[in-house]
Amino acid sequence: MSEITTEIQVTLNGEQRAIASGTTIAELLREMGFDPLNPKGIAVAVNDEVVLKGRWSTSELGPSDRIEVITALQGG
């Protein structure tokens, strides 16, 4: 029997995006090209609440969640 993946709609940095149901913040970051195991300079907020880095691998995203991924830039 094949596994059925359900997609949900979220808003990521202001844009609608479909992700698999049960996706964690860490998995989403990997899809975006970030390494959640080396999160230097990355901050994540879900529904206007900052999520601590230690919770990224266990925090599942839900339908209609608003996710903001912020990265620090160096320069002058």
KEGU-58796 format. One record per residue: residue in one letter; z, x, y of N, C-alpha, C, O in turn. Coordinates in Angstrom, 3 decimals, always signed. Each point is the difference from the previous one (the first is absolute). Layout:
# KEGU-58796
+------+----------+----------+----------+----------+----------+----------+----------+----------+----------+----------+----------+----------+
! type !     n_pz !     n_px !     n_py !    ca_pz !    ca_px !    ca_py !     c_pz !     c_px !     c_py !     o_pz !     o_px !     o_py !
+------+----------+----------+----------+----------+----------+----------+----------+----------+----------+----------+----------+----------+
!    A !        Z !        X !        Y !        Z !        X !        Y !        Z !        X !        Y !        Z !        X !        Y !
...
+------+----------+----------+----------+----------+----------+----------+----------+----------+----------+----------+----------+----------+
# end
This chain:
# KEGU-58796
+------+----------+----------+----------+----------+----------+----------+----------+----------+----------+----------+----------+----------+
! type !     n_pz !     n_px !     n_py !    ca_pz !    ca_px !    ca_py !     c_pz !     c_px !     c_py !     o_pz !     o_px !     o_py !
+------+----------+----------+----------+----------+----------+----------+----------+----------+----------+----------+----------+----------+
!    M !   +0.000 !   +0.846 !   -1.172 !   +0.000 !   -0.846 !   +1.172 !   +0.000 !   +0.895 !   +1.239 !   +0.784 !   +0.946 !   +0.075 !
!    S !   -1.642 !   -1.230 !   +0.887 !   -0.087 !   +0.828 !   +1.199 !   +1.040 !   -0.413 !   +1.022 !   +0.422 !   -1.155 !   +0.064 !
!    E !   -0.020 !   +2.137 !   +0.735 !   +0.991 !   -0.243 !   +1.045 !   -0.704 !   -0.540 !   +1.244 !   -1.006 !   +0.556 !   +0.442 !
!    I !   +1.534 !   -1.629 !   +0.114 !   -0.582 !   -0.606 !   +1.191 !   +0.753 !   +0.514 !   +1.226 !   +1.227 !   -0.081 !   +0.068 !
!    T !   -1.973 !   +0.606 !   +0.890 !   +0.593 !   +0.484 !   +1.236 !   -0.259 !   -1.021 !   +1.096 !   -1.146 !   -0.351 !   +0.280 !
!    T !   +2.210 !   -0.115 !   +0.328 !   -0.119 !   -0.940 !   +1.092 !   +0.048 !   +0.763 !   +1.309 !   +0.824 !   +0.897 !   +0.175 !
!    E !   -1.704 !   -1.252 !   +0.737 !   +0.000 !   +0.643 !   +1.307 !   +0.742 !   -0.865 !   +1.005 !   +0.000 !   -1.228 !   -0.087 !
!    I !   +0.631 !   +1.898 !   +1.043 !   +0.651 !   -0.682 !   +1.113 !   -0.574 !   +0.562 !   +1.297 !   -0.545 !   +1.103 !   +0.021 !
!    Q !   +0.670 !   -1.856 !   +1.036 !   -0.471 !   +0.428 !   +1.314 !   +1.188 !   +0.494 !   +0.818 !   +1.027 !   -0.672 !   +0.092 !
!    V !   -1.183 !   +1.858 !   +0.502 !   +1.007 !   +0.552 !   +0.907 !   -0.724 !   +0.443 !   +1.262 !   -1.230 !   +0.050 !   +0.042 !
!    T !   +2.004 !   +0.269 !   +0.979 !   -0.557 !   +0.576 !   +1.221 !   +0.480 !   +1.441 !   +0.068 !   +1.201 !   +0.259 !   +0.066 !
!    L !   -2.139 !   +0.673 !   -0.083 !   +0.314 !   +1.420 !   +0.028 !   -0.516 !   +0.583 !   +1.307 !   -1.207 !   +0.041 !   +0.243 !
!    N !   +2.133 !   +0.410 !   +0.595 !   -0.352 !   +0.566 !   +1.309 !   -0.944 !   -0.929 !   +0.765 !   -0.974 !   +0.444 !   +0.608 !
!    G !   +1.282 !   -1.739 !   -0.649 !   -0.739 !   -0.985 !   +0.773 !   -1.246 !   -0.567 !   -0.658 !   -0.658 !   -0.863 !   +0.580 !
!    E !   +0.314 !   +1.331 !   -1.788 !   -1.206 !   -0.479 !   -0.679 !   +0.353 !   -0.643 !   -1.337 !   +0.864 !   +0.489 !   -0.728 !
!    Q !   -1.546 !   -1.598 !   +0.412 !   +0.201 !   -0.667 !   -1.273 !   -0.471 !   +0.899 !   -1.136 !   -1.009 !   +0.696 !   +0.110 !
!    R !   +1.768 !   -0.731 !   -1.209 !   -0.358 !   +0.821 !   -1.165 !   +0.480 !   -0.704 !   -1.263 !   +1.092 !   -0.568 !   -0.025 !
!    A !   -1.899 !   +0.607 !   -1.006 !   +0.389 !   -0.535 !   -1.308 !   +0.563 !   +1.146 !   -0.829 !   -0.605 !   +1.068 !   -0.093 !
!    I !   +1.776 !   -1.300 !   -0.510 !   +0.620 !   +0.984 !   -0.886 !   +0.439 !   -0.722 !   -1.262 !   +0.120 !   -1.226 !   -0.012 !
!    A !   +0.117 !   +1.974 !   -1.034 !   +0.475 !   -0.589 !   -1.246 !   +1.430 !   -0.503 !   +0.173 !   +0.828 !   +0.645 !   +0.645 !
!    S !   -0.559 !   -1.792 !   -1.225 !   +1.358 !   -0.535 !   +0.010 !   +0.923 !   +1.014 !   -0.665 !   -0.348 !   +0.567 !   -1.035 !
!    G !   +1.514 !   -0.333 !   +1.615 !   +0.957 !   +0.953 !   -0.554 !   -0.151 !   +1.411 !   +0.521 !   +0.752 !   +0.889 !   -0.400 !
!    T !   -1.717 !   -0.664 !   +1.294 !   -0.202 !   +1.328 !   +0.578 !   +1.237 !   +0.411 !   +0.793 !   +0.532 !   -0.781 !   +0.789 !
!    T !   -0.086 !   +2.004 !   -1.005 !   +1.130 !   +0.524 !   +0.769 !   -0.524 !   +0.737 !   +1.226 !   -1.193 !   +0.280 !   +0.117 !
!    I !   +2.109 !   +0.025 !   +0.789 !   -0.373 !   +0.773 !   +1.186 !   -0.560 !   +1.358 !   -0.425 !   -1.004 !   +0.453 !   +0.550 !
!    A !   +1.644 !   +0.197 !   -1.523 !   -0.473 !   +1.310 !   -0.461 !   -1.421 !   -0.092 !   -0.542 !   -0.816 !   +0.879 !   +0.276 !
!    E !   +0.505 !   -1.915 !   -1.036 !   -1.347 !   -0.167 !   -0.551 !   -1.018 !   -0.230 !   +1.117 !   -1.109 !   +0.532 !   -0.046 !
!    L !   +1.489 !   -1.322 !   +1.043 !   -0.884 !   -0.247 !   +1.125 !   -0.275 !   +1.299 !   +0.758 !   -1.136 !   +0.260 !   +0.395 !
!    L !   +2.161 !   +0.542 !   -0.197 !   -0.187 !   +1.283 !   +0.685 !   -0.957 !   +0.903 !   -0.775 !   -0.841 !   +0.670 !   +0.599 !
!    R !   +0.963 !   -0.648 !   -1.938 !   -0.924 !   +0.793 !   -0.819 !   -1.436 !   -0.487 !   +0.192 !   -0.921 !   +0.806 !   +0.134 !
!    E !   +0.732 !   -2.139 !   -0.121 !   -1.336 !   -0.566 !   +0.213 !   -0.563 !   +0.415 !   +1.358 !   -1.214 !   +0.128 !   +0.160 !
!    M !   +2.093 !   +0.079 !   +0.812 !   -0.417 !   +0.385 !   +1.345 !   -0.230 !   +1.510 !   +0.121 !   -0.433 !   +0.478 !   +1.048 !
!    G !   +0.721 !   +0.271 !   -2.111 !   -0.214 !   +1.437 !   +0.022 !   +1.221 !   +0.824 !   +0.368 !   -0.110 !   +1.206 !   +0.219 !
!    F !   +1.275 !   -1.844 !   -0.149 !   +1.233 !   +0.718 !   +0.304 !   +0.737 !   +0.345 !   -1.289 !   -0.190 !   -0.652 !   -1.027 !
!    D !   +1.021 !   +1.669 !   +1.086 !   +0.848 !   +0.374 !   -1.134 !   +1.418 !   -0.491 !   +0.285 !   +0.716 !   +0.619 !   +0.786 !
!    P !   -0.295 !   -1.733 !   -1.419 !   +1.335 !   -0.521 !   +0.273 !   +1.120 !   +0.917 !   -0.491 !   +1.156 !   -0.189 !   +0.377 !
!    L !   -1.480 !   +1.174 !   -1.207 !   +1.010 !   +0.954 !   -0.443 !   +0.225 !   +1.102 !   +1.030 !   +0.986 !   +0.734 !   -0.069 !
!    N !   -1.909 !   -0.624 !   +1.028 !   +0.118 !   +0.956 !   +1.093 !   -0.287 !   -0.761 !   +1.298 !   -1.048 !   +0.187 !   +0.617 !
!    P !   +1.989 !   -1.048 !   -0.208 !   -0.267 !   -0.946 !   +1.081 !   +0.248 !   +0.523 !   +1.408 !   +0.215 !   -0.795 !   +0.915 !
!    K !   -0.239 !   +2.089 !   -0.718 !   +0.279 !   +0.558 !   +1.314 !   -0.947 !   -0.599 !   +1.043 !   -1.220 !   +0.041 !   -0.155 !
!    G !   +1.801 !   -0.594 !   +1.212 !   -0.779 !   -0.545 !   +1.094 !   -0.506 !   -1.416 !   -0.210 !   -0.826 !   -0.476 !   +0.780 !
!    I !   +1.306 !   -0.219 !   -1.829 !   -0.437 !   -1.372 !   -0.272 !   +1.194 !   -0.944 !   +0.132 !   +1.094 !   +0.293 !   -0.483 !
!    A !   -1.317 !   -1.415 !   +1.136 !   +1.008 !   -1.071 !   +0.067 !   -0.693 !   -1.301 !   -0.368 !   -1.177 !   -0.198 !   +0.303 !
!    V !   +1.923 !   -0.694 !   -0.965 !   -0.561 !   -1.283 !   -0.421 !   +0.939 !   -1.119 !   +0.426 !   +1.213 !   +0.072 !   -0.198 !
!    A !   -1.804 !   -1.111 !   +0.791 !   +0.749 !   -1.211 !   +0.331 !   -0.691 !   -1.178 !   -0.680 !   -1.228 !   -0.084 !   -0.018 !
!    V !   +2.017 !   -0.813 !   -0.533 !   -0.516 !   -1.225 !   -0.610 !   +0.660 !   -1.163 !   +0.727 !   +1.226 !   -0.109 !   +0.044 !
!    N !   -2.051 !   -0.751 !   +0.520 !   +0.494 !   -1.153 !   +0.762 !   +1.000 !   +0.422 !   +1.069 !   +1.059 !   -0.606 !   +0.164 !
!    D !   -1.425 !   +1.664 !   +0.559 !   +0.768 !   +0.536 !   +1.130 !   +1.323 !   +0.656 !   -0.381 !   +0.837 !   +0.245 !   +0.868 !
!    E !   -0.636 !   +0.043 !   -2.154 !   +1.204 !   +0.692 !   -0.455 !   -0.401 !   +1.338 !   -0.627 !   -0.818 !   +0.036 !   -0.919 !
!    V !   +1.393 !   +1.058 !   +1.416 !   -0.286 !   +1.312 !   -0.571 !   +0.548 !   +0.048 !   -1.430 !   +1.131 !   -0.411 !   -0.261 !
!    V !   -1.954 !   +0.920 !   -0.654 !   +0.414 !   +0.150 !   -1.398 !   +0.277 !   +1.484 !   -0.237 !   -0.867 !   +0.844 !   +0.228 !
!    L !   +2.069 !   -0.536 !   -0.681 !   +0.379 !   +1.388 !   -0.246 !   -0.853 !   +0.605 !   -1.106 !   -0.356 !   -0.684 !   -0.960 !
!    K !   +0.033 !   +1.948 !   +1.093 !   -0.871 !   +0.698 !   -0.953 !   +0.500 !   -0.112 !   -1.430 !   -0.803 !   -0.085 !   -0.929 !
!    G !   +2.087 !   +0.084 !   +0.742 !   +0.582 !   -0.101 !   -1.342 !   -0.263 !   -1.330 !   -0.684 !   +0.217 !   -0.127 !   -1.205 !
!    R !   -0.683 !   -0.867 !   +1.954 !   -0.262 !   -1.327 !   -0.571 !   -1.492 !   -0.285 !   -0.179 !   -0.361 !   -1.063 !   -0.505 !
!    W !   -0.502 !   +1.981 !   +0.905 !   -1.444 !   -0.245 !   -0.071 !   -0.477 !   -0.290 !   -1.419 !   -0.862 !   -0.858 !   -0.192 !
!    S !   +1.403 !   +1.555 !   -0.805 !   -0.496 !   -0.171 !   -1.371 !   +0.508 !   -1.281 !   -0.655 !   -0.508 !   -0.401 !   -1.048 !
!    T !   +1.499 !   -0.242 !   +1.651 !   +0.547 !   -1.231 !   -0.593 !   -0.234 !   -1.232 !   +0.867 !   +0.313 !   -1.113 !   -0.424 !
!    S !   -0.847 !   +1.285 !   +1.607 !   -0.218 !   -1.130 !   +0.916 !   -1.395 !   -0.573 !   -0.214 !   -0.998 !   +0.579 !   +0.429 !
!    E !   +0.950 !   -1.742 !   -1.107 !   -1.275 !   -0.674 !   -0.228 !   -0.401 !   -0.800 !   +1.227 !   +0.834 !   -0.615 !   +0.665 !
!    L !   -2.124 !   +0.636 !   -0.382 !   -0.541 !   -0.744 !   +1.131 !   -0.330 !   -1.418 !   -0.434 !   -0.393 !   -0.231 !   -1.144 !
!    G !   +0.551 !   -0.716 !   +2.057 !   -0.235 !   -1.400 !   -0.320 !   -1.118 !   -0.597 !   +0.835 !   -0.468 !   +0.610 !   +0.962 !
!    P !   +0.045 !   -1.813 !   -1.341 !   -1.068 !   -0.673 !   +0.740 !   +0.359 !   -0.135 !   +1.477 !   +1.131 !   -0.342 !   +0.348 !
!    S !   -2.091 !   +0.609 !   +0.499 !   +0.125 !   -0.126 !   +1.459 !   +0.917 !   +1.037 !   +0.643 !   +0.299 !   -0.105 !   +1.190 !
!    D !   +0.159 !   +1.113 !   -1.957 !   +0.802 !   +1.061 !   +0.626 !   -0.834 !   +0.715 !   +1.057 !   -1.215 !   +0.149 !   -0.130 !
!    R !   +1.911 !   +0.291 !   +1.186 !   -0.616 !   +0.791 !   +1.065 !   +0.529 !   +1.428 !   -0.144 !   +1.189 !   +0.253 !   +0.197 !
!    I !   -2.078 !   +0.668 !   -0.539 !   +0.388 !   +1.382 !   -0.252 !   -0.572 !   +0.882 !   +1.102 !   -1.181 !   -0.086 !   +0.335 !
!    E !   +2.028 !   +0.921 !   +0.211 !   -0.429 !   +1.003 !   +0.980 !   +0.320 !   +1.370 !   -0.584 !   +1.154 !   +0.300 !   -0.309 !
!    V !   -2.182 !   +0.525 !   +0.161 !   +0.176 !   +1.378 !   -0.442 !   -0.267 !   +0.879 !   +1.203 !   -1.095 !   -0.011 !   +0.564 !
!    I !   +2.097 !   +0.765 !   -0.181 !   -0.077 !   +0.828 !   +1.201 !   +0.077 !   +1.456 !   -0.406 !   +0.872 !   +0.390 !   -0.776 !
!    T !   -1.788 !   +0.418 !   +1.301 !   +0.026 !   +1.430 !   -0.292 !   +0.178 !   +0.779 !   +1.293 !   -0.568 !   -0.338 !   +1.038 !
!    A !   +1.371 !   +1.388 !   -1.131 !   +0.215 !   +0.873 !   +1.149 !   -1.174 !   +0.957 !   +0.122 !   -0.492 !   +0.520 !   -1.001 !
!    L !   +0.055 !   -0.292 !   +2.204 !   -1.081 !   +0.943 !   +0.259 !   +0.535 !   +1.171 !   +0.793 !   +0.842 !   -0.174 !   +0.880 !
!    Q !   -1.321 !   +1.362 !   -1.184 !   +0.374 !   +1.164 !   +0.769 !   -1.075 !   +0.261 !   +1.045 !   -1.166 !   -0.352 !   -0.173 !
!    G !   +1.576 !   +0.950 !   +1.211 !   -0.955 !   +0.352 !   +1.036 !   +0.681 !   +0.053 !   +1.354 !   +1.218 !   -0.137 !   +0.110 !
!    G !   -1.992 !   +0.330 !   +0.869 !   +0.623 !   +0.114 !   +1.307 !   -0.857 !   -0.468 !   +1.109 !   +0.412 !   +0.044 !   +1.160 !
+------+----------+----------+----------+----------+----------+----------+----------+----------+----------+----------+----------+----------+
# end
